[in-house]
Amino acid sequence: MGMGSGIVLFVIGAILSFALNLTVDWIDLVFVGYLLMGAGALIFLISLVLYFSRRQRRTAAGDPVDPYVE
């Protein structure tokens, strides 16, 4: 699961919370929407942290000039 799935979960949760005017007796869709938005935001933030921790820049220590070229 990456950034895209976090965004998708957040959007589905926002639709359930704010856009639907539907009442179901056995489940609270507004609460489920808030849960999905929270899970989507958490997945998005975790994937951002993992993405930027993987992109560590590495530099070579040494002389950049080739000693064999005159």
C-alpha positions in Angstrom: 0.0 0.0 0.0 1.4 3.3 -1.0 0.6 6.9 -1.4 -2.1 6.2 -3.9 -4.0 3.8 -1.7 -3.8 6.3 1.2 -5.4 9.0 -1.0 -8.1 6.6 -2.3 -9.0 5.6 1.3 -9.1 9.3 2.3 -11.4 10.2 -0.6 -13.8 7.3 0.0 -14.0 8.2 3.7 -14.7 11.9 2.8 -17.5 10.8 0.4 -19.0 8.6 3.1 -18.7 11.3 5.8 -19.8 14.4 3.9 -21.4 13.6 0.5 -23.8 10.8 1.3 -27.1 11.5 3.0 -27.9 7.8 3.7 -29.1 6.2 6.9 -28.3 2.6 7.6 -29.6 1.0 10.9 -26.8 -1.4 11.6 -23.8 0.9 10.8 -22.9 4.6 11.2 -21.5 5.6 7.8 -20.2 9.0 9.1 -18.0 7.2 11.6 -16.8 4.7 9.1 -15.9 7.6 6.8 -13.9 9.3 9.5 -12.1 6.0 10.2 -11.3 5.6 6.5 -10.0 9.2 6.3 -7.8 8.6 9.3 -6.5 5.4 8.0 -5.8 7.0 4.6 -4.0 9.9 6.1 -1.9 7.5 8.2 -1.0 5.3 5.3 -0.1 8.3 3.2 2.2 9.7 5.9 3.9 6.4 6.5 4.5 5.9 2.8 6.0 9.5 2.6 8.4 8.7 5.5 9.4 5.5 3.9 9.9 7.1 0.5 12.1 9.8 1.8 14.1 7.5 4.0 14.9 5.3 0.9 16.1 8.3 -1.1 19.2 8.9 0.8 21.9 10.6 -1.2 25.3 9.1 -1.3 28.4 10.8 -2.4 31.7 9.3 -3.3 34.6 10.3 -1.1 37.7 10.9 -3.2 39.2 12.9 -6.0 36.8 13.3 -8.9 39.7 13.8 -11.3 40.8 10.7 -13.2 44.6 10.3 -12.4 45.2 8.5 -15.7 44.0 11.3 -18.0 46.6 13.9 -18.9 
